[in-house]
Amino acid sequence: MRRSLVVVLGLALAASAAATAQRAPRQTPPSSRAAAPRRELPVPFKVGETLTYDVSWSSYLTAGTAVLTVREKKPSFNSTAYYIVAEGRPTPLVSKLYSLYYKMDTLLDSYTLLPQRGSIYSEEGGQHHFRETTFDRAARRAAFENRSTSTVKSDLVVPPDVQDALSALYVLRAVPFRAGDRMTMPVSDSGKNYKLVLQVAGPERLKTSLGELAAWRLRPIIYDADNQPVGRDISIWLSDDARRLPLKLQGDLPVGSFVLSLRDAK
């Protein structure tokens, strides 16, 4: 179970919906017209949405629970952002074998659908860790800080449309796609840059706790900085409806296999 929730959610990385900037034409004399007001990008989720998942890990039938919540929408970093939180806990039986708690959060800009800041807090046994990434979009850099028994800081260059692990799952829900589409995007997680290549298939029928639903099947491959794949046989199913709910995630990792199954959606 070590770092399992972070790894699992990290697999849900997907294509960014950031709009490409368009350069305004020069005018002589300069135009006095006011710039068009910014518009928030449409999303299939809203404040208060809560998704609860059963987490199966290797030989455990149900090893834990993950809860993803859109907590609020608020002013943030001179813009407006959705504050999204994911929490993971083991079942009471597993917690007797190993104490574990994970919390991930992100501030997702409502105008660009790019993360402003993201963090991961973990309690594993008696160890506590806090990892935070703050994005400077203008400079195309990210400041990473890792706090445990000591504090380590680093700064890295990132592409302009980079996502973090949690924001990407929500952005994926807002991205229009068709069967056969192939998408590539950069992701920054815990001070490292990754590349995601995603293929879209479906829709297909999927049995869930909410009934049998039509779902898109997405097959992501995550590459590290050395262009080596991380994980294999990974699949994500999104509902083929207005909410684009992440219904199921599964895959194999070097430390074991996992399945996240949506139990409840509010």
Backbone bond lengths (Angstrom), bond angles and torsions (degrees), N, CA, C in turn:
res aa  C-N    CA-C-N  psi(-1)  N-CA   C-N-CA  omega(-1)  CA-C   N-CA-C  phi
1 M - - - 1.465 - - 1.526 112.25 -
2 R 1.320 118.10 -5.89 1.450 120.84 -174.28 1.514 110.87 -60.34
3 R 1.309 115.66 122.33 1.466 124.85 179.92 1.524 112.59 58.67
4 S 1.309 117.50 19.64 1.463 119.82 -171.68 1.510 113.38 -64.51
5 L 1.331 118.31 -44.65 1.462 118.70 -176.57 1.511 110.90 -64.41
6 V 1.348 117.05 -42.14 1.465 119.63 179.96 1.517 110.33 -61.66
7 V 1.327 116.51 -43.97 1.455 119.57 -179.94 1.516 110.98 -64.50
8 V 1.335 116.33 -44.98 1.458 120.51 -178.19 1.517 111.28 -61.27
9 L 1.335 116.78 -48.98 1.456 119.02 179.95 1.519 110.75 -66.36
10 G 1.319 116.14 -31.53 1.454 119.08 177.30 1.514 112.79 -63.53
11 L 1.324 116.90 -23.29 1.455 120.07 178.26 1.516 112.17 -72.48
12 A 1.318 115.72 -15.50 1.454 119.40 -176.96 1.510 111.56 -87.22
13 L 1.300 117.98 31.18 1.447 122.25 179.65 1.520 109.38 -76.76
14 A 1.319 116.54 143.44 1.448 117.88 -175.26 1.503 112.19 -154.52
15 A 1.346 115.78 -176.86 1.445 121.62 -171.96 1.511 113.10 -67.87
16 S 1.316 116.30 141.49 1.458 121.37 -178.32 1.517 110.90 -82.72
17 A 1.342 115.66 145.64 1.463 119.84 177.36 1.515 111.49 -101.31
18 A 1.318 116.52 18.21 1.455 118.93 -179.10 1.528 110.30 -62.91
19 A 1.306 116.72 133.11 1.458 120.86 -179.97 1.523 109.78 -78.02
20 T 1.327 117.06 144.31 1.446 120.65 176.83 1.518 109.72 -77.07
21 A 1.323 115.01 138.42 1.461 119.64 -177.91 1.529 109.96 -74.75
22 Q 1.299 115.51 143.90 1.458 121.15 177.60 1.523 108.80 -116.74
23 R 1.327 115.13 130.18 1.457 120.54 -178.50 1.526 109.88 -81.34
24 A 1.316 116.65 127.43 1.465 121.05 -179.02 1.521 109.90 -72.23
25 P 1.343 118.63 140.67 1.463 120.92 179.51 1.519 111.11 -68.68
26 R 1.323 115.19 147.52 1.462 119.98 177.27 1.521 109.63 -73.42
27 Q 1.308 114.63 146.24 1.451 119.95 178.82 1.526 108.89 -131.03
28 T 1.323 115.60 144.95 1.463 121.19 178.33 1.518 108.40 -130.24
29 P 1.350 118.77 116.19 1.464 126.16 -3.75 1.524 111.30 -71.14
30 P 1.356 118.59 166.04 1.459 121.18 -178.90 1.520 111.06 -56.99
31 S 1.314 115.06 141.34 1.458 120.37 180.00 1.520 110.35 -71.75
32 S 1.321 115.94 141.98 1.463 120.58 178.27 1.525 111.40 -96.75
33 R 1.344 116.81 3.35 1.452 119.51 -179.09 1.523 110.82 -67.64
34 A 1.306 115.52 141.75 1.462 119.70 178.78 1.522 109.85 -71.98
35 A 1.322 115.59 147.09 1.456 120.41 178.08 1.529 109.86 -64.81
36 A 1.310 115.45 145.59 1.460 120.05 179.39 1.528 109.49 -62.92
37 P 1.314 117.48 138.56 1.465 119.84 -179.56 1.522 110.88 -64.01
38 R 1.318 115.55 146.47 1.459 119.71 177.34 1.524 110.21 -68.15
39 R 1.303 115.42 147.86 1.456 120.28 178.51 1.522 109.77 -121.21
40 E 1.313 114.99 137.90 1.455 119.53 176.84 1.528 109.71 -70.63
41 L 1.318 115.90 143.21 1.452 120.67 179.36 1.529 110.32 -79.62
42 P 1.325 117.38 141.75 1.475 119.76 -179.30 1.523 111.17 -68.75
43 V 1.322 115.89 143.01 1.464 122.04 178.24 1.533 108.94 -136.00
44 P 1.332 117.94 153.91 1.468 120.86 -179.13 1.524 113.79 -89.14
45 F 1.318 117.76 6.12 1.462 121.34 179.10 1.520 109.79 -119.33
46 K 1.325 116.43 166.83 1.454 121.17 179.79 1.522 109.72 -144.68
47 V 1.316 115.26 165.98 1.466 120.67 178.92 1.528 109.36 -59.38
48 G 1.308 115.59 133.95 1.455 121.30 -179.09 1.516 113.81 100.96
49 E 1.322 117.46 -15.58 1.464 119.18 178.81 1.526 110.19 -60.24
50 T 1.335 116.25 131.75 1.461 122.12 179.78 1.520 109.16 -132.18
51 L 1.325 116.46 122.70 1.461 122.95 -179.87 1.522 108.69 -115.82
52 T 1.331 116.51 126.69 1.460 121.63 -178.23 1.524 109.69 -115.10
53 Y 1.339 115.96 130.51 1.457 122.02 -176.32 1.522 111.62 -122.39
54 D 1.336 115.39 143.39 1.459 121.37 165.67 1.522 107.43 -87.90
55 V 1.329 116.83 133.35 1.455 122.21 -178.77 1.524 108.94 -110.09
56 S 1.319 116.43 118.08 1.465 121.91 174.53 1.522 108.00 -104.69
57 W 1.331 115.50 133.78 1.463 119.79 -174.75 1.516 109.57 -133.33
58 S 1.323 117.38 116.18 1.459 124.26 179.11 1.524 110.73 51.61
59 S 1.336 117.84 -117.78 1.462 120.70 -173.25 1.522 113.30 -83.41
60 Y 1.347 118.27 -6.79 1.465 120.49 179.95 1.524 110.01 -81.60
61 L 1.345 116.03 132.56 1.462 119.51 177.40 1.525 110.09 -63.33
62 T 1.331 116.86 -54.97 1.460 122.41 171.65 1.519 107.25 -133.65
63 A 1.315 116.30 112.35 1.460 120.58 -174.75 1.517 112.65 -95.12
64 G 1.340 117.10 -20.51 1.455 118.34 -176.74 1.513 112.09 -172.72
65 T 1.316 114.45 -174.50 1.460 122.84 179.90 1.518 109.28 -131.89
66 A 1.314 116.49 138.41 1.463 122.34 174.24 1.522 108.54 -121.21
67 V 1.326 116.79 134.29 1.463 122.45 -179.99 1.521 108.70 -124.65
68 L 1.327 117.04 123.35 1.459 123.31 179.15 1.519 108.77 -112.06
69 T 1.331 116.25 128.32 1.464 120.87 -174.29 1.520 111.20 -135.17
70 V 1.338 116.12 135.33 1.469 120.92 168.45 1.525 105.63 -88.59
71 R 1.332 116.70 97.95 1.465 121.11 -169.96 1.526 112.88 -71.87
72 E 1.326 116.29 -47.15 1.465 119.02 -176.00 1.521 110.21 -163.51
73 K 1.319 114.51 170.28 1.459 122.80 173.82 1.515 105.83 -126.05
74 K 1.338 117.35 123.57 1.452 119.40 -169.04 1.525 111.37 -149.25
75 P 1.358 116.85 161.98 1.460 120.07 172.75 1.526 109.72 -61.19
76 S 1.333 116.46 137.39 1.458 119.73 -176.35 1.518 110.15 -162.38
77 F 1.331 117.02 129.67 1.464 122.85 176.41 1.534 111.50 49.49
78 N 1.321 116.38 50.18 1.470 122.68 178.92 1.528 112.86 59.71
79 S 1.300 116.57 27.92 1.455 122.17 178.11 1.530 107.55 -150.80
80 T 1.307 116.51 -154.08 1.463 122.48 175.75 1.520 108.16 -131.00
81 A 1.326 116.71 140.89 1.459 119.60 -175.46 1.521 111.69 -141.43
82 Y 1.333 114.65 150.13 1.461 121.38 168.63 1.528 107.66 -84.23
83 Y 1.329 115.85 131.48 1.461 119.61 174.87 1.525 107.09 -97.72
84 I 1.331 115.80 112.22 1.461 122.54 -174.03 1.522 109.20 -116.19
85 V 1.331 115.99 135.06 1.464 121.51 -175.63 1.524 109.72 -128.55
86 A 1.326 116.08 138.49 1.465 122.53 172.19 1.521 108.06 -124.45
87 E 1.330 116.25 129.58 1.461 121.25 179.04 1.520 109.61 -125.33
88 G 1.322 116.21 141.57 1.453 121.12 179.41 1.512 111.74 -132.43
89 R 1.326 115.16 134.91 1.468 121.33 178.48 1.525 109.22 -137.42
90 P 1.339 117.62 147.52 1.463 119.97 175.06 1.518 111.03 -77.04
91 T 1.326 116.80 164.93 1.457 120.98 173.16 1.531 108.85 -67.39
92 P 1.335 117.83 161.06 1.471 119.50 178.34 1.524 113.01 -54.46
93 L 1.342 117.79 -37.57 1.461 120.29 179.66 1.517 111.40 -65.15
94 V 1.330 116.61 -47.76 1.462 120.27 -179.24 1.522 110.89 -66.66
95 S 1.335 117.53 -35.55 1.467 120.56 -178.97 1.525 111.84 -63.97
96 K 1.339 117.14 -24.42 1.466 119.47 175.66 1.522 111.25 -70.29
97 L 1.332 115.66 -27.41 1.455 120.21 178.72 1.523 111.75 -86.72
98 Y 1.338 115.51 -33.72 1.465 118.99 -177.28 1.516 109.23 -156.12
99 S 1.322 116.56 122.13 1.461 121.60 179.91 1.526 109.62 -78.92
100 L 1.320 116.16 128.63 1.461 119.70 -173.52 1.519 111.03 -152.62
101 Y 1.333 116.61 137.68 1.463 122.75 172.89 1.518 107.94 -151.93
102 Y 1.329 116.17 134.54 1.460 121.58 176.84 1.523 110.14 -128.23
103 K 1.314 114.67 142.19 1.458 120.59 172.16 1.524 108.42 -137.75
104 M 1.315 115.73 124.11 1.460 122.06 173.88 1.513 107.64 -115.61
105 D 1.328 116.68 144.80 1.460 119.20 172.90 1.514 109.91 -144.29
106 T 1.320 114.78 161.45 1.448 120.56 178.60 1.517 109.22 -150.55
107 L 1.311 116.18 149.02 1.459 123.42 170.46 1.522 106.65 -106.28
108 L 1.330 115.91 105.95 1.456 121.87 -175.40 1.520 109.77 -99.61
109 D 1.327 116.47 113.65 1.461 121.76 -177.57 1.526 110.20 -60.72
110 S 1.321 116.92 126.69 1.465 120.75 -175.73 1.530 112.86 -75.35
111 Y 1.334 117.98 -14.61 1.463 121.29 -179.87 1.527 112.25 -93.54
112 T 1.319 117.60 -31.05 1.462 121.00 -177.09 1.520 113.54 -113.26
113 L 1.341 117.22 -16.48 1.463 122.82 -171.57 1.526 110.98 54.92
114 L 1.324 114.66 41.46 1.460 122.71 172.87 1.524 108.19 -120.81
115 P 1.328 118.36 142.49 1.463 119.82 -179.41 1.526 111.84 -71.65
116 Q 1.312 115.58 138.60 1.460 121.38 174.15 1.523 110.39 -88.11
117 R 1.324 114.75 -38.47 1.455 121.79 -177.32 1.523 108.25 -159.27
118 G 1.334 116.30 145.69 1.456 120.49 176.18 1.513 110.09 -144.07
119 S 1.329 116.52 152.88 1.464 119.55 179.84 1.519 110.94 -145.56
120 I 1.328 114.66 159.70 1.460 123.08 176.16 1.523 107.56 -133.77
121 Y 1.330 115.98 123.46 1.461 121.44 175.09 1.522 107.64 -115.05
122 S 1.323 116.66 133.95 1.458 119.39 -178.35 1.520 111.20 -138.07
123 E 1.323 114.21 143.94 1.461 122.79 170.93 1.520 106.81 -122.01
124 E 1.314 116.33 115.17 1.459 121.99 -179.32 1.519 108.00 -127.65
125 G 1.350 116.15 108.62 1.445 118.28 -173.33 1.517 108.74 63.69
126 G 1.302 117.25 -124.36 1.459 120.82 177.88 1.510 113.57 -100.04
127 Q 1.324 117.47 8.57 1.460 121.39 -176.59 1.522 110.78 -100.94
128 H 1.328 115.38 137.29 1.458 122.18 177.17 1.531 108.41 -118.66
129 H 1.322 115.87 135.52 1.465 121.22 179.13 1.526 109.25 -134.26
130 F 1.321 115.51 143.86 1.464 121.29 175.44 1.515 107.82 -134.54
131 R 1.330 116.26 122.96 1.460 122.02 -179.99 1.523 108.63 -123.83
132 E 1.318 116.10 128.36 1.465 121.00 -175.03 1.519 110.30 -131.99
133 T 1.332 115.60 137.81 1.459 122.17 176.62 1.524 108.88 -124.94
134 T 1.323 116.34 126.66 1.466 122.25 177.23 1.523 108.30 -117.08
135 F 1.331 115.79 127.26 1.463 120.84 -174.27 1.527 111.14 -97.44
136 D 1.325 115.65 133.20 1.459 122.95 172.19 1.523 106.38 -107.60
137 R 1.317 116.22 96.48 1.462 120.37 -173.64 1.524 112.39 -66.13
138 A 1.324 116.34 -38.31 1.465 119.32 -178.42 1.524 111.22 -65.07
139 A 1.332 116.38 -40.08 1.464 121.09 -178.24 1.524 112.53 -87.63
140 R 1.328 117.02 -9.42 1.458 122.50 -176.42 1.528 111.16 56.82
141 R 1.317 114.69 47.88 1.457 120.97 179.41 1.528 109.10 -135.95
142 A 1.324 114.93 160.87 1.460 121.40 176.48 1.523 108.68 -132.82
143 A 1.324 116.00 132.86 1.464 121.98 176.49 1.522 107.98 -98.06
144 F 1.327 116.50 122.64 1.458 121.26 -178.32 1.523 109.89 -114.27
145 E 1.333 115.72 137.05 1.461 121.57 179.14 1.520 109.33 -133.23
146 N 1.330 115.71 129.99 1.465 122.44 -179.97 1.526 108.31 -119.39
147 R 1.341 116.00 114.86 1.460 120.38 -177.91 1.523 110.26 -116.33
148 S 1.319 116.14 123.67 1.465 122.44 172.12 1.520 106.68 -141.78
149 T 1.333 118.40 -113.19 1.462 119.36 173.94 1.521 110.74 -74.15
150 S 1.317 116.85 -20.32 1.460 123.35 175.08 1.517 107.77 -139.77
151 T 1.325 116.56 174.42 1.463 121.49 -179.57 1.519 109.67 -118.03
152 V 1.326 115.17 128.19 1.459 121.50 178.46 1.522 108.02 -122.58
153 K 1.327 116.24 129.49 1.455 121.36 179.71 1.524 110.03 -118.47
154 S 1.323 115.29 147.48 1.457 120.61 176.30 1.516 109.23 -149.44
155 D 1.304 115.52 162.62 1.459 122.27 -178.91 1.518 107.52 -133.02
156 L 1.317 117.21 132.64 1.451 118.98 -178.34 1.519 111.23 -136.27
157 V 1.319 114.99 151.73 1.458 122.31 175.61 1.526 108.34 -78.88
158 V 1.331 116.55 134.44 1.468 120.92 179.86 1.525 109.41 -131.22
159 P 1.321 118.16 152.65 1.462 121.18 174.84 1.527 110.37 -65.54
160 P 1.321 117.85 158.99 1.469 120.37 -175.46 1.522 114.14 -65.61
161 D 1.329 118.19 -24.92 1.465 120.46 -176.41 1.528 112.54 -108.04
162 V 1.322 117.44 25.09 1.462 121.28 -176.72 1.532 111.32 -67.52
163 Q 1.328 115.75 143.18 1.457 122.58 176.64 1.524 109.62 -111.51
164 D 1.349 116.66 168.62 1.458 119.55 165.36 1.529 107.50 -105.53
165 A 1.342 116.80 175.84 1.465 120.04 -171.72 1.521 112.98 -61.78
166 L 1.318 117.59 -44.08 1.462 120.28 -176.23 1.522 112.13 -77.66
167 S 1.329 117.11 -43.21 1.469 118.99 -178.91 1.520 111.11 -60.63
168 A 1.329 116.60 -35.99 1.456 120.17 -176.60 1.517 112.51 -62.98
169 L 1.332 117.26 -35.05 1.458 119.79 178.36 1.526 111.08 -62.49
170 Y 1.331 116.69 -39.19 1.467 120.18 -179.71 1.521 111.39 -77.36
171 V 1.321 116.80 -35.29 1.463 119.87 177.47 1.524 110.30 -65.54
172 L 1.324 116.23 -38.02 1.457 120.43 178.91 1.521 111.36 -55.69
173 R 1.315 116.26 -36.68 1.463 120.38 -179.03 1.527 111.91 -65.78
174 A 1.326 116.88 -23.85 1.463 121.21 -177.27 1.526 112.95 -94.88
175 V 1.331 117.27 -6.57 1.459 120.72 -176.14 1.529 110.63 -87.04
176 P 1.332 118.60 124.25 1.470 119.80 175.31 1.526 110.23 -74.14
177 F 1.317 117.27 138.27 1.463 120.56 177.48 1.519 109.66 -152.31
178 R 1.343 114.73 167.65 1.455 122.05 179.01 1.523 108.84 -130.91
179 A 1.318 115.51 161.79 1.456 120.10 176.82 1.525 109.65 -57.71
180 G 1.323 116.55 133.54 1.452 121.77 -178.92 1.510 114.40 94.45
181 D 1.340 117.39 -10.50 1.463 119.85 178.78 1.527 110.34 -64.88
182 R 1.329 115.71 149.04 1.460 123.22 176.79 1.522 107.41 -131.72
183 M 1.325 116.87 125.54 1.461 121.78 -175.93 1.527 110.36 -127.03
184 T 1.326 115.56 146.87 1.461 121.87 177.56 1.514 108.87 -129.48
185 M 1.338 117.51 138.73 1.456 120.50 178.05 1.515 110.99 -154.49
186 P 1.345 116.20 156.80 1.462 121.04 175.92 1.523 111.43 -91.04
187 V 1.321 115.71 150.12 1.462 122.19 178.36 1.519 108.51 -138.58
188 S 1.321 116.21 138.95 1.464 121.65 175.18 1.520 108.39 -112.35
189 D 1.336 116.51 126.06 1.459 120.95 -178.28 1.524 109.51 -143.65
190 S 1.338 116.37 122.19 1.468 122.69 176.09 1.523 112.57 54.44
191 G 1.330 116.25 42.82 1.452 120.88 174.74 1.512 115.19 80.94
192 K 1.329 117.77 11.78 1.457 121.22 179.68 1.524 109.48 -130.82
193 N 1.330 115.13 149.93 1.455 121.04 178.18 1.524 110.50 -99.65
194 Y 1.325 114.98 140.32 1.455 121.81 178.38 1.524 109.37 -130.65
195 K 1.310 114.77 163.98 1.466 120.98 174.55 1.521 108.22 -124.50
196 L 1.321 114.95 133.87 1.460 120.35 178.90 1.517 110.42 -112.05
197 V 1.303 116.07 132.82 1.459 122.56 171.65 1.521 106.79 -116.77
198 L 1.324 116.81 123.83 1.463 121.98 -171.94 1.518 110.28 -125.11
199 Q 1.333 116.77 132.49 1.457 122.36 175.86 1.525 109.33 -115.64
200 V 1.329 116.12 142.20 1.463 122.22 -175.08 1.526 109.81 -110.17
201 A 1.336 116.01 132.66 1.462 122.19 175.39 1.522 109.07 -134.39
202 G 1.333 116.03 160.78 1.464 119.68 177.35 1.528 111.58 111.00
203 P 1.355 114.42 -162.34 1.472 127.13 1.16 1.524 112.63 -74.23
204 E 1.351 115.69 158.43 1.452 123.01 178.89 1.521 108.65 -136.72
205 R 1.330 117.29 167.08 1.457 121.60 179.25 1.525 109.27 -86.41
206 L 1.345 115.11 135.83 1.459 120.94 -178.46 1.522 109.28 -133.78
207 K 1.324 116.60 128.27 1.460 121.10 176.92 1.524 109.45 -81.25
208 T 1.329 116.12 126.31 1.461 121.82 -179.06 1.526 109.18 -135.77
209 S 1.330 115.78 174.23 1.465 120.17 175.90 1.521 111.51 -67.44
210 L 1.328 117.11 -16.22 1.463 121.90 177.85 1.518 111.83 -92.62
211 G 1.332 116.92 2.12 1.455 121.89 -177.01 1.519 110.88 113.36
212 E 1.308 116.67 -177.29 1.460 120.91 177.39 1.525 108.67 -85.99
213 L 1.342 115.93 120.65 1.459 121.22 -172.58 1.519 110.94 -125.61
214 A 1.323 115.50 153.22 1.460 120.99 170.95 1.523 108.29 -76.36
215 A 1.333 116.26 135.10 1.466 119.53 -175.20 1.522 110.96 -145.72
216 W 1.323 114.81 144.58 1.458 121.84 170.80 1.527 108.16 -81.86
217 R 1.323 116.00 137.75 1.468 119.93 176.07 1.525 108.81 -106.50
218 L 1.315 115.93 120.81 1.459 122.48 -178.17 1.524 108.84 -110.35
219 R 1.314 116.17 133.66 1.466 121.49 -179.21 1.527 109.10 -116.34
220 P 1.329 117.41 99.29 1.460 120.05 179.71 1.526 112.21 -92.93
221 I 1.319 114.94 145.66 1.462 121.87 168.74 1.518 106.72 -122.90
222 I 1.324 116.64 125.66 1.455 122.03 -178.33 1.524 108.77 -103.99
223 Y 1.330 116.43 129.37 1.461 121.79 179.67 1.520 109.50 -113.31
224 D 1.342 116.17 138.58 1.457 119.91 177.57 1.523 109.97 -84.43
225 A 1.333 116.22 -173.37 1.462 120.79 -175.85 1.527 112.36 -64.27
226 D 1.340 116.83 -22.47 1.466 121.40 177.43 1.522 112.04 -92.43
227 N 1.326 115.89 11.28 1.462 123.11 179.84 1.524 112.47 63.68
228 Q 1.336 116.21 29.02 1.452 121.74 175.92 1.527 109.37 -98.20
229 P 1.329 118.16 136.43 1.466 119.89 -179.06 1.518 112.23 -68.74
230 V 1.337 115.91 143.25 1.462 122.97 177.64 1.524 107.26 -113.82
231 G 1.319 117.64 113.15 1.458 120.92 -177.45 1.520 111.35 82.65
232 R 1.329 116.42 164.89 1.463 121.16 179.79 1.523 109.21 -151.47
233 D 1.327 114.63 162.36 1.468 121.47 178.92 1.527 111.64 50.39
234 I 1.321 116.15 45.73 1.462 121.55 -179.08 1.528 109.56 -93.92
235 S 1.328 116.24 137.51 1.464 121.00 176.87 1.521 109.78 -139.77
236 I 1.328 115.45 145.78 1.461 123.10 175.09 1.523 107.26 -129.61
237 W 1.331 116.82 132.07 1.460 120.96 177.01 1.523 109.71 -110.87
238 L 1.338 116.41 125.92 1.462 122.55 175.43 1.524 108.91 -112.86
239 S 1.333 116.28 136.95 1.462 119.56 -179.58 1.527 110.73 -64.03
240 D 1.328 115.31 141.20 1.463 121.48 179.76 1.524 109.07 -90.85
241 D 1.334 115.10 65.98 1.462 121.23 178.50 1.521 108.50 -149.51
242 A 1.306 116.76 -171.42 1.464 120.55 -175.10 1.525 112.99 -65.31
243 R 1.340 118.48 -28.81 1.465 120.67 -176.04 1.528 112.92 -85.33
244 R 1.305 118.88 -20.20 1.473 123.06 -178.94 1.531 110.68 47.88
245 L 1.311 116.83 52.26 1.460 121.32 -176.75 1.526 111.22 -71.25
246 P 1.325 118.25 136.16 1.466 120.39 170.07 1.533 108.27 -71.19
247 L 1.322 117.08 105.44 1.460 121.48 -173.56 1.519 112.90 -85.66
248 K 1.332 115.84 -34.59 1.463 119.34 -174.91 1.518 109.86 -159.01
249 L 1.339 116.29 142.46 1.453 123.07 173.56 1.522 107.04 -132.74
250 Q 1.322 116.57 135.38 1.457 118.74 176.92 1.516 109.73 -150.43
251 G 1.344 115.82 158.25 1.447 119.83 178.57 1.506 111.93 173.83
252 D 1.323 115.06 176.07 1.457 122.61 177.97 1.515 108.96 -115.94
253 L 1.338 115.25 136.41 1.451 122.60 178.26 1.521 108.90 -125.79
254 P 1.332 117.67 164.32 1.464 119.14 177.15 1.527 113.25 -56.99
255 V 1.338 117.42 -26.23 1.466 120.65 -177.75 1.524 112.37 -98.56
256 G 1.336 118.77 5.49 1.458 120.56 177.88 1.518 112.04 139.16
257 S 1.323 116.15 174.52 1.458 122.13 178.25 1.523 109.78 -100.26
258 F 1.328 116.23 158.43 1.457 120.59 -177.39 1.518 110.53 -144.49
259 V 1.337 115.29 157.32 1.461 123.06 170.91 1.518 107.77 -143.35
260 L 1.328 117.21 129.09 1.460 123.05 169.65 1.514 107.40 -110.15
261 S 1.329 117.27 122.72 1.462 122.00 -178.97 1.522 109.51 -120.76
262 L 1.325 116.32 127.10 1.461 120.41 -179.42 1.529 109.91 -66.43
263 R 1.318 116.12 122.00 1.456 121.83 178.86 1.523 111.92 -96.51
264 D 1.350 116.20 -37.29 1.458 119.72 -175.03 1.519 109.46 -152.61
265 A 1.328 116.41 143.27 1.462 122.33 178.53 1.515 108.78 -134.43
266 K 1.329 116.61 124.07 1.460 122.12 179.54 1.517 110.11 -122.85
